[in-house]
Amino acid sequence: MPAAYTCDGCGASLGAVDELHRESTTTGRSWYCGYCRTSVPNAVGERLSHHRDGSPTDRR
Ligand SMILES: [Zn+2]
């Protein structure tokens, strides 16, 4: 099942990369809630951005 992240700011269930706002920085990427711009943990953003056919931990 998809591991959705619940936003700390607005309580939205963020389960897809298009519900996030991504910003590129000099050190990498930062992720924010697409609704209220509360910061989202980097691991969550990366996981959702790599979301493919249900494999939960493909970066190990
Ligand atoms: Zn939010």
N, CA, C, O and the ligand as a Tripos MOL2 file, in Angstrom:
@<TRIPOS>MOLECULE
protein
  241   239    61     0     0
PROTEIN
NO_CHARGES

@<TRIPOS>ATOM
      1 N           0.8370   -1.1910    0.0000 N.3       1 MET1
      2 CA          0.0000    0.0000    0.0000 C.3       1 MET1
      3 C           0.8710    1.2390    0.0000 C.2       1 MET1
      4 O           1.9740    1.2280    0.5460 O.2       1 MET1
      5 N           0.3970    2.2740   -0.5920 N.am      2 PRO2
      6 CA          1.2290    3.4780   -0.6920 C.3       2 PRO2
      7 C           1.4280    4.1180    0.6700 C.2       2 PRO2
      8 O           0.4860    4.2500    1.4510 O.2       2 PRO2
      9 N           2.6450    4.5080    0.9420 N.am      3 ALA3
     10 CA          2.9610    5.1310    2.2230 C.3       3 ALA3
     11 C           2.8080    6.6370    2.0950 C.2       3 ALA3
     12 O           3.7580    7.3440    1.7600 O.2       3 ALA3
     13 N           1.6310    7.1080    2.3600 N.am      4 ALA4
     14 CA          1.3960    8.5420    2.2820 C.3       4 ALA4
     15 C           1.9340    9.2290    3.5270 C.2       4 ALA4
     16 O           1.9310    8.6690    4.6240 O.2       4 ALA4
     17 N           2.3840   10.4270    3.3300 N.am      5 TYR5
     18 CA          2.8870   11.2280    4.4390 C.3       5 TYR5
     19 C           1.8280   12.2630    4.8040 C.2       5 TYR5
     20 O           1.2670   12.9220    3.9280 O.2       5 TYR5
     21 N           1.5590   12.4020    6.0950 N.am      6 THR6
     22 CA          0.5920   13.3970    6.5280 C.3       6 THR6
     23 C           1.3130   14.7000    6.8580 C.2       6 THR6
     24 O           2.2170   14.7350    7.6930 O.2       6 THR6
     25 N           0.9000   15.7490    6.1970 N.am      7 CYS7
     26 CA          1.5310   17.0520    6.3870 C.3       7 CYS7
     27 C           1.3330   17.5420    7.8210 C.2       7 CYS7
     28 O           0.2350   17.4710    8.3720 O.2       7 CYS7
     29 N           2.4170   18.0380    8.4080 N.am      8 ASP8
     30 CA          2.3340   18.5920    9.7580 C.3       8 ASP8
     31 C           1.5430   19.8940    9.7930 C.2       8 ASP8
     32 O           0.9640   20.2510   10.8180 O.2       8 ASP8
     33 N           1.5240   20.5870    8.6850 N.am      9 GLY9
     34 CA          0.9300   21.9120    8.6740 C.3       9 GLY9
     35 C          -0.5730   21.9030    8.4700 C.2       9 GLY9
     36 O          -1.3070   22.5490    9.2190 O.2       9 GLY9
     37 N          -1.0380   21.1750    7.4600 N.am     10 CYS10
     38 CA         -2.4540   21.2270    7.1110 C.3      10 CYS10
     39 C          -3.1360   19.8690    7.2000 C.2      10 CYS10
     40 O          -4.3480   19.7750    7.0080 O.2      10 CYS10
     41 N          -2.3780   18.8190    7.4880 N.am     11 GLY11
     42 CA         -2.9740   17.5050    7.6420 C.3      11 GLY11
     43 C          -3.3080   16.7960    6.3530 C.2      11 GLY11
     44 O          -3.9430   15.7420    6.3670 O.2      11 GLY11
     45 N          -2.8870   17.3620    5.2360 N.am     12 ALA12
     46 CA         -3.1450   16.7170    3.9510 C.3      12 ALA12
     47 C          -2.3630   15.4120    3.8580 C.2      12 ALA12
     48 O          -1.2530   15.2990    4.3790 O.2      12 ALA12
     49 N          -2.9510   14.4420    3.1950 N.am     13 SER13
     50 CA         -2.2790   13.1880    2.9590 C.3      13 SER13
     51 C          -1.5310   13.2850    1.6370 C.2      13 SER13
     52 O          -2.1400   13.3560    0.5690 O.2      13 SER13
     53 N          -0.2020   13.2880    1.7230 N.am     14 LEU14
     54 CA          0.6250   13.4860    0.5420 C.3      14 LEU14
     55 C           1.1310   12.1330    0.0640 C.2      14 LEU14
     56 O           2.0490   11.5540    0.6450 O.2      14 LEU14
     57 N           0.5220   11.6470   -0.9950 N.am     15 GLY15
     58 CA          0.8750   10.3060   -1.4580 C.3      15 GLY15
     59 C           1.4340   10.2710   -2.8590 C.2      15 GLY15
     60 O           1.7240    9.1910   -3.3740 O.2      15 GLY15
     61 N           1.5950   11.4140   -3.4910 N.am     16 ALA16
     62 CA          2.1260   11.4550   -4.8450 C.3      16 ALA16
     63 C           2.9910   12.6990   -5.0060 C.2      16 ALA16
     64 O           2.7840   13.7150   -4.3420 O.2      16 ALA16
     65 N           3.9540   12.5940   -5.8960 N.am     17 VAL17
     66 CA          4.9140   13.6830   -6.0450 C.3      17 VAL17
     67 C           4.2400   14.9630   -6.5230 C.2      17 VAL17
     68 O           4.7290   16.0560   -6.2360 O.2      17 VAL17
     69 N           3.1430   14.8520   -7.2380 N.am     18 ASP18
     70 CA          2.4950   16.0810   -7.7160 C.3      18 ASP18
     71 C           1.7010   16.7780   -6.6160 C.2      18 ASP18
     72 O           1.1120   17.8320   -6.8570 O.2      18 ASP18
     73 N           1.6770   16.2150   -5.4320 N.am     19 GLU19
     74 CA          1.0940   16.9270   -4.2920 C.3      19 GLU19
     75 C           2.1610   17.6420   -3.4830 C.2      19 GLU19
     76 O           1.8670   18.2730   -2.4680 O.2      19 GLU19
     77 N           3.3910   17.5400   -3.9350 N.am     20 LEU20
     78 CA          4.4980   18.2040   -3.2580 C.3      20 LEU20
     79 C           5.0100   19.3560   -4.1070 C.2      20 LEU20
     80 O           4.8030   19.4010   -5.3200 O.2      20 LEU20
     81 N           5.6790   20.2800   -3.4430 N.am     21 HIS21
     82 CA          6.3590   21.3580   -4.1360 C.3      21 HIS21
     83 C           7.8510   21.1290   -3.9650 C.2      21 HIS21
     84 O           8.3360   20.9600   -2.8460 O.2      21 HIS21
     85 N           8.5700   21.1250   -5.0640 N.am     22 ARG22
     86 CA          9.9960   20.8410   -5.0200 C.3      22 ARG22
     87 C          10.7880   22.0960   -5.3460 C.2      22 ARG22
     88 O          10.4560   22.8350   -6.2730 O.2      22 ARG22
     89 N          11.8220   22.3190   -4.5820 N.am     23 GLU23
     90 CA         12.7280   23.4150   -4.9050 C.3      23 GLU23
     91 C          14.1360   22.8690   -5.0070 C.2      23 GLU23
     92 O          14.5850   22.1010   -4.1560 O.2      23 GLU23
     93 N          14.8200   23.2730   -6.0480 N.am     24 SER24
     94 CA         16.2110   22.8930   -6.1820 C.3      24 SER24
     95 C          17.0760   23.9110   -5.4650 C.2      24 SER24
     96 O          16.8780   25.1180   -5.6030 O.2      24 SER24
     97 N          18.0280   23.4200   -4.7050 N.am     25 THR25
     98 CA         18.9680   24.3000   -4.0290 C.3      25 THR25
     99 C          20.3750   23.8980   -4.4260 C.2      25 THR25
    100 O          20.5730   22.9090   -5.1310 O.2      25 THR25
    101 N          21.3440   24.6640   -3.9740 N.am     26 THR26
    102 CA         22.7210   24.3300   -4.3270 C.3      26 THR26
    103 C          23.1580   23.0160   -3.7100 C.2      26 THR26
    104 O          24.0710   22.3620   -4.2140 O.2      26 THR26
    105 N          22.5150   22.6280   -2.6280 N.am     27 THR27
    106 CA         22.9110   21.3990   -1.9470 C.3      27 THR27
    107 C          22.0370   20.2170   -2.3000 C.2      27 THR27
    108 O          22.2700   19.1130   -1.8060 O.2      27 THR27
    109 N          21.0440   20.4150   -3.1350 N.am     28 GLY28
    110 CA         20.1860   19.2850   -3.4700 C.3      28 GLY28
    111 C          18.7690   19.7630   -3.6940 C.2      28 GLY28
    112 O          18.5370   20.7720   -4.3600 O.2      28 GLY28
    113 N          17.8400   19.0430   -3.1420 N.am     29 ARG29
    114 CA         16.4420   19.3950   -3.3370 C.3      29 ARG29
    115 C          15.7500   19.5170   -1.9970 C.2      29 ARG29
    116 O          16.0580   18.8000   -1.0450 O.2      29 ARG29
    117 N          14.8130   20.4360   -1.9480 N.am     30 SER30
    118 CA         13.9790   20.5730   -0.7630 C.3      30 SER30
    119 C          12.5420   20.3190   -1.1570 C.2      30 SER30
    120 O          12.1320   20.6090   -2.2810 O.2      30 SER30
    121 N          11.7850   19.7800   -0.2330 N.am     31 TRP31
    122 CA         10.4080   19.3830   -0.5070 C.3      31 TRP31
    123 C           9.4650   20.0930    0.4470 C.2      31 TRP31
    124 O           9.7600   20.2640    1.6290 O.2      31 TRP31
    125 N           8.3260   20.5010   -0.0920 N.am     32 TYR32
    126 CA          7.3150   21.1990    0.7030 C.3      32 TYR32
    127 C           5.9470   20.6460    0.3430 C.2      32 TYR32
    128 O           5.7330   20.1130   -0.7450 O.2      32 TYR32
    129 N           5.0320   20.7880    1.2890 N.am     33 CYS33
    130 CA          3.6380   20.4630    1.0120 C.3      33 CYS33
    131 C           3.1360   21.3340   -0.1380 C.2      33 CYS33
    132 O           3.3800   22.5410   -0.1600 O.2      33 CYS33
    133 N           2.4450   20.7290   -1.0800 N.am     34 GLY34
    134 CA          1.9510   21.4880   -2.2150 C.3      34 GLY34
    135 C           0.7920   22.4030   -1.8640 C.2      34 GLY34
    136 O           0.4050   23.2440   -2.6750 O.2      34 GLY34
    137 N           0.2400   22.2570   -0.6900 N.am     35 TYR35
    138 CA         -0.9340   23.0300   -0.2980 C.3      35 TYR35
    139 C          -0.5680   24.1890    0.6200 C.2      35 TYR35
    140 O          -1.0550   25.3040    0.4350 O.2      35 TYR35
    141 N           0.2880   23.9350    1.6080 N.am     36 CYS36
    142 CA          0.5690   24.9790    2.5990 C.3      36 CYS36
    143 C           2.0500   25.3190    2.6920 C.2      36 CYS36
    144 O           2.4380   26.2020    3.4570 O.2      36 CYS36
    145 N           2.8810   24.6200    1.9160 N.am     37 ARG37
    146 CA          4.3260   24.8920    1.8850 C.3      37 ARG37
    147 C           5.0390   24.6260    3.1990 C.2      37 ARG37
    148 O           6.0940   25.2040    3.4620 O.2      37 ARG37
    149 N           4.4820   23.7710    4.0110 N.am     38 THR38
    150 CA          5.2410   23.2680    5.1540 C.3      38 THR38
    151 C           6.3270   22.3340    4.6410 C.2      38 THR38
    152 O           6.0940   21.5540    3.7180 O.2      38 THR38
    153 N           7.4920   22.4090    5.2260 N.am     39 SER39
    154 CA          8.5660   21.5520    4.7510 C.3      39 SER39
    155 C           8.2560   20.0910    5.0460 C.2      39 SER39
    156 O           7.6860   19.7500    6.0830 O.2      39 SER39
    157 N           8.6410   19.2550    4.1200 N.am     40 VAL40
    158 CA          8.4260   17.8160    4.1990 C.3      40 VAL40
    159 C           9.8040   17.1690    4.2940 C.2      40 VAL40
    160 O          10.7300   17.5960    3.6040 O.2      40 VAL40
    161 N           9.9560   16.1530    5.1290 N.am     41 PRO41
    162 CA         11.2680   15.5040    5.2250 C.3      41 PRO41
    163 C          11.7890   15.0460    3.8680 C.2      41 PRO41
    164 O          11.0460   14.5320    3.0320 O.2      41 PRO41
    165 N          13.0810   15.2470    3.6790 N.am     42 ASN42
    166 CA         13.6890   14.9230    2.3980 C.3      42 ASN42
    167 C          13.4490   13.4790    1.9920 C.2      42 ASN42
    168 O          13.1980   13.1950    0.8200 O.2      42 ASN42
    169 N          13.5240   12.5680    2.9460 N.am     43 ALA43
    170 CA         13.3350   11.1490    2.6420 C.3      43 ALA43
    171 C          11.9420   10.8880    2.0790 C.2      43 ALA43
    172 O          11.7580   10.0220    1.2230 O.2      43 ALA43
    173 N          10.9780   11.6380    2.5650 N.am     44 VAL44
    174 CA          9.6070   11.4610    2.0790 C.3      44 VAL44
    175 C           9.5030   11.9360    0.6320 C.2      44 VAL44
    176 O           8.9460   11.2420   -0.2190 O.2      44 VAL44
    177 N          10.0320   13.1000    0.3690 N.am     45 GLY45
    178 CA          9.9810   13.6260   -0.9970 C.3      45 GLY45
    179 C          10.6950   12.7330   -1.9870 C.2      45 GLY45
    180 O          10.2020   12.4770   -3.0860 O.2      45 GLY45
    181 N          11.8630   12.2640   -1.5830 N.am     46 GLU46
    182 CA         12.6110   11.3860   -2.4760 C.3      46 GLU46
    183 C          11.8680   10.0850   -2.7190 C.2      46 GLU46
    184 O          11.8540    9.5640   -3.8340 O.2      46 GLU46
    185 N          11.2580    9.5690   -1.6770 N.am     47 ARG47
    186 CA         10.5380    8.3080   -1.8310 C.3      47 ARG47
    187 C           9.3640    8.4670   -2.7880 C.2      47 ARG47
    188 O           9.1390    7.6260   -3.6590 O.2      47 ARG47
    189 N           8.6260    9.5440   -2.6180 N.am     48 LEU48
    190 CA          7.4720    9.7510   -3.4890 C.3      48 LEU48
    191 C           7.9050   10.0410   -4.9240 C.2      48 LEU48
    192 O           7.2260    9.6500   -5.8730 O.2      48 LEU48
    193 N           9.0140   10.7150   -5.0770 N.am     49 SER49
    194 CA          9.4700   11.0340   -6.4230 C.3      49 SER49
    195 C           9.9470    9.8000   -7.1630 C.2      49 SER49
    196 O           9.9640    9.7640   -8.3930 O.2      49 SER49
    197 N          10.3300    8.8000   -6.4040 N.am     50 HIS50
    198 CA         10.7760    7.5570   -7.0400 C.3      50 HIS50
    199 C           9.7020    6.4900   -7.0180 C.2      50 HIS50
    200 O           9.9610    5.3160   -7.2820 O.2      50 HIS50
    201 N           8.4960    6.9190   -6.6990 N.am     51 HIS51
    202 CA          7.4290    5.9480   -6.5130 C.3      51 HIS51
    203 C           7.1700    5.1550   -7.7860 C.2      51 HIS51
    204 O           6.7960    5.7130   -8.8170 O.2      51 HIS51
    205 N           7.3710    3.8700   -7.7000 N.am     52 ARG52
    206 CA          7.0970    2.9990   -8.8310 C.3      52 ARG52
    207 C           6.5580    1.6810   -8.3010 C.2      52 ARG52
    208 O           7.0600    1.1570   -7.3070 O.2      52 ARG52
    209 N           5.6070    1.1790   -8.9150 N.am     53 ASP53
    210 CA          4.9600   -0.1240   -8.6890 C.3      53 ASP53
    211 C           5.1460   -0.7620   -7.3060 C.2      53 ASP53
    212 O           5.4430   -1.9500   -7.1900 O.2      53 ASP53
    213 N           4.9670    0.0390   -6.2850 N.am     54 GLY54
    214 CA          4.7680   -0.5170   -4.9530 C.3      54 GLY54
    215 C           5.9640   -1.0570   -4.2110 C.2      54 GLY54
    216 O           5.7970   -1.6410   -3.1400 O.2      54 GLY54
    217 N           7.1450   -0.8910   -4.7250 N.am     55 SER55
    218 CA          8.3070   -1.3480   -3.9760 C.3      55 SER55
    219 C           8.7010   -0.2790   -2.9590 C.2      55 SER55
    220 O           9.1160    0.8090   -3.3570 O.2      55 SER55
    221 N           8.5850   -0.5530   -1.6700 N.am     56 PRO56
    222 CA          8.7320    0.5270   -0.6840 C.3      56 PRO56
    223 C          10.1520    1.0070   -0.4800 C.2      56 PRO56
    224 O          10.3620    2.2050   -0.2890 O.2      56 PRO56
    225 N          11.1140    0.1440   -0.5120 N.am     57 THR57
    226 CA         12.4870    0.5650   -0.2490 C.3      57 THR57
    227 C          13.3910    0.1140   -1.3880 C.2      57 THR57
    228 O          14.0570   -0.9170   -1.2950 O.2      57 THR57
    229 N          13.4080    0.8930   -2.4580 N.am     58 ASP58
    230 CA         14.2280    0.5030   -3.5970 C.3      58 ASP58
    231 C          15.5950    1.1680   -3.5840 C.2      58 ASP58
    232 O          16.3820    0.9730   -4.5100 O.2      58 ASP58
    233 N          15.8920    1.9490   -2.5510 N.am     59 ARG59
    234 CA         17.1890    2.6280   -2.5290 C.3      59 ARG59
    235 C          18.1600    1.9870   -1.5640 C.2      59 ARG59
    236 O          19.1220    2.6330   -1.1500 O.2      59 ARG59
    237 N          17.9520    0.8010   -1.2110 N.am     60 ARG60
    238 CA         18.8030    0.1850   -0.2420 C.3      60 ARG60
    239 C          19.8950   -0.6050   -0.8840 C.2      60 ARG60
    240 O          20.7170   -1.2010   -0.1880 O.2      60 ARG60
    241 ZN          0.3150   21.0420    4.1640 Zn       61 ZN61
@<TRIPOS>BOND
     1     1     2 1
     2     2     3 1
     3     3     4 2
     4     3     5 am
     5     5     6 1
     6     6     7 1
     7     7     8 2
     8     7     9 am
     9     9    10 1
    10    10    11 1
    11    11    12 2
    12    11    13 am
    13    13    14 1
    14    14    15 1
    15    15    16 2
    16    15    17 am
    17    17    18 1
    18    18    19 1
    19    19    20 2
    20    19    21 am
    21    21    22 1
    22    22    23 1
    23    23    24 2
    24    23    25 am
    25    25    26 1
    26    26    27 1
    27    27    28 2
    28    27    29 am
    29    29    30 1
    30    30    31 1
    31    31    32 2
    32    31    33 am
    33    33    34 1
    34    34    35 1
    35    35    36 2
    36    35    37 am
    37    37    38 1
    38    38    39 1
    39    39    40 2
    40    39    41 am
    41    41    42 1
    42    42    43 1
    43    43    44 2
    44    43    45 am
    45    45    46 1
    46    46    47 1
    47    47    48 2
    48    47    49 am
    49    49    50 1
    50    50    51 1
    51    51    52 2
    52    51    53 am
    53    53    54 1
    54    54    55 1
    55    55    56 2
    56    55    57 am
    57    57    58 1
    58    58    59 1
    59    59    60 2
    60    59    61 am
    61    61    62 1
    62    62    63 1
    63    63    64 2
    64    63    65 am
    65    65    66 1
    66    66    67 1
    67    67    68 2
    68    67    69 am
    69    69    70 1
    70    70    71 1
    71    71    72 2
    72    71    73 am
    73    73    74 1
    74    74    75 1
    75    75    76 2
    76    75    77 am
    77    77    78 1
    78    78    79 1
    79    79    80 2
    80    79    81 am
    81    81    82 1
    82    82    83 1
    83    83    84 2
    84    83    85 am
    85    85    86 1
    86    86    87 1
    87    87    88 2
    88    87    89 am
    89    89    90 1
    90    90    91 1
    91    91    92 2
    92    91    93 am
    93    93    94 1
    94    94    95 1
    95    95    96 2
    96    95    97 am
    97    97    98 1
    98    98    99 1
    99    99   100 2
   100    99   101 am
   101   101   102 1
   102   102   103 1
   103   103   104 2
   104   103   105 am
   105   105   106 1
   106   106   107 1
   107   107   108 2
   108   107   109 am
   109   109   110 1
   110   110   111 1
   111   111   112 2
   112   111   113 am
   113   113   114 1
   114   114   115 1
   115   115   116 2
   116   115   117 am
   117   117   118 1
   118   118   119 1
   119   119   120 2
   120   119   121 am
   121   121   122 1
   122   122   123 1
   123   123   124 2
   124   123   125 am
   125   125   126 1
   126   126   127 1
   127   127   128 2
   128   127   129 am
   129   129   130 1
   130   130   131 1
   131   131   132 2
   132   131   133 am
   133   133   134 1
   134   134   135 1
   135   135   136 2
   136   135   137 am
   137   137   138 1
   138   138   139 1
   139   139   140 2
   140   139   141 am
   141   141   142 1
   142   142   143 1
   143   143   144 2
   144   143   145 am
   145   145   146 1
   146   146   147 1
   147   147   148 2
   148   147   149 am
   149   149   150 1
   150   150   151 1
   151   151   152 2
   152   151   153 am
   153   153   154 1
   154   154   155 1
   155   155   156 2
   156   155   157 am
   157   157   158 1
   158   158   159 1
   159   159   160 2
   160   159   161 am
   161   161   162 1
   162   162   163 1
   163   163   164 2
   164   163   165 am
   165   165   166 1
   166   166   167 1
   167   167   168 2
   168   167   169 am
   169   169   170 1
   170   170   171 1
   171   171   172 2
   172   171   173 am
   173   173   174 1
   174   174   175 1
   175   175   176 2
   176   175   177 am
   177   177   178 1
   178   178   179 1
   179   179   180 2
   180   179   181 am
   181   181   182 1
   182   182   183 1
   183   183   184 2
   184   183   185 am
   185   185   186 1
   186   186   187 1
   187   187   188 2
   188   187   189 am
   189   189   190 1
   190   190   191 1
   191   191   192 2
   192   191   193 am
   193   193   194 1
   194   194   195 1
   195   195   196 2
   196   195   197 am
   197   197   198 1
   198   198   199 1
   199   199   200 2
   200   199   201 am
   201   201   202 1
   202   202   203 1
   203   203   204 2
   204   203   205 am
   205   205   206 1
   206   206   207 1
   207   207   208 2
   208   207   209 am
   209   209   210 1
   210   210   211 1
   211   211   212 2
   212   211   213 am
   213   213   214 1
   214   214   215 1
   215   215   216 2
   216   215   217 am
   217   217   218 1
   218   218   219 1
   219   219   220 2
   220   219   221 am
   221   221   222 1
   222   222   223 1
   223   223   224 2
   224   223   225 am
   225   225   226 1
   226   226   227 1
   227   227   228 2
   228   227   229 am
   229   229   230 1
   230   230   231 1
   231   231   232 2
   232   231   233 am
   233   233   234 1
   234   234   235 1
   235   235   236 2
   236   235   237 am
   237   237   238 1
   238   238   239 1
   239   239   240 2
@<TRIPOS>SUBSTRUCTURE
     1 MET1         2 RESIDUE 1 A MET
     2 PRO2         6 RESIDUE 1 A PRO
     3 ALA3        10 RESIDUE 1 A ALA
     4 ALA4        14 RESIDUE 1 A ALA
     5 TYR5        18 RESIDUE 1 A TYR
     6 THR6        22 RESIDUE 1 A THR
     7 CYS7        26 RESIDUE 1 A CYS
     8 ASP8        30 RESIDUE 1 A ASP
     9 GLY9        34 RESIDUE 1 A GLY
    10 CYS10       38 RESIDUE 1 A CYS
    11 GLY11       42 RESIDUE 1 A GLY
    12 ALA12       46 RESIDUE 1 A ALA
    13 SER13       50 RESIDUE 1 A SER
    14 LEU14       54 RESIDUE 1 A LEU
    15 GLY15       58 RESIDUE 1 A GLY
    16 ALA16       62 RESIDUE 1 A ALA
    17 VAL17       66 RESIDUE 1 A VAL
    18 ASP18       70 RESIDUE 1 A ASP
    19 GLU19       74 RESIDUE 1 A GLU
    20 LEU20       78 RESIDUE 1 A LEU
    21 HIS21       82 RESIDUE 1 A HIS
    22 ARG22       86 RESIDUE 1 A ARG
    23 GLU23       90 RESIDUE 1 A GLU
    24 SER24       94 RESIDUE 1 A SER
    25 THR25       98 RESIDUE 1 A THR
    26 THR26      102 RESIDUE 1 A THR
    27 THR27      106 RESIDUE 1 A THR
    28 GLY28      110 RESIDUE 1 A GLY
    29 ARG29      114 RESIDUE 1 A ARG
    30 SER30      118 RESIDUE 1 A SER
    31 TRP31      122 RESIDUE 1 A TRP
    32 TYR32      126 RESIDUE 1 A TYR
    33 CYS33      130 RESIDUE 1 A CYS
    34 GLY34      134 RESIDUE 1 A GLY
    35 TYR35      138 RESIDUE 1 A TYR
    36 CYS36      142 RESIDUE 1 A CYS
    37 ARG37      146 RESIDUE 1 A ARG
    38 THR38      150 RESIDUE 1 A THR
    39 SER39      154 RESIDUE 1 A SER
    40 VAL40      158 RESIDUE 1 A VAL
    41 PRO41      162 RESIDUE 1 A PRO
    42 ASN42      166 RESIDUE 1 A ASN
    43 ALA43      170 RESIDUE 1 A ALA
    44 VAL44      174 RESIDUE 1 A VAL
    45 GLY45      178 RESIDUE 1 A GLY
    46 GLU46      182 RESIDUE 1 A GLU
    47 ARG47      186 RESIDUE 1 A ARG
    48 LEU48      190 RESIDUE 1 A LEU
    49 SER49      194 RESIDUE 1 A SER
    50 HIS50      198 RESIDUE 1 A HIS
    51 HIS51      202 RESIDUE 1 A HIS
    52 ARG52      206 RESIDUE 1 A ARG
    53 ASP53      210 RESIDUE 1 A ASP
    54 GLY54      214 RESIDUE 1 A GLY
    55 SER55      218 RESIDUE 1 A SER
    56 PRO56      222 RESIDUE 1 A PRO
    57 THR57      226 RESIDUE 1 A THR
    58 ASP58      230 RESIDUE 1 A ASP
    59 ARG59      234 RESIDUE 1 A ARG
    60 ARG60      238 RESIDUE 1 A ARG
    61 ZN61       241 GROUP 0 **** ****
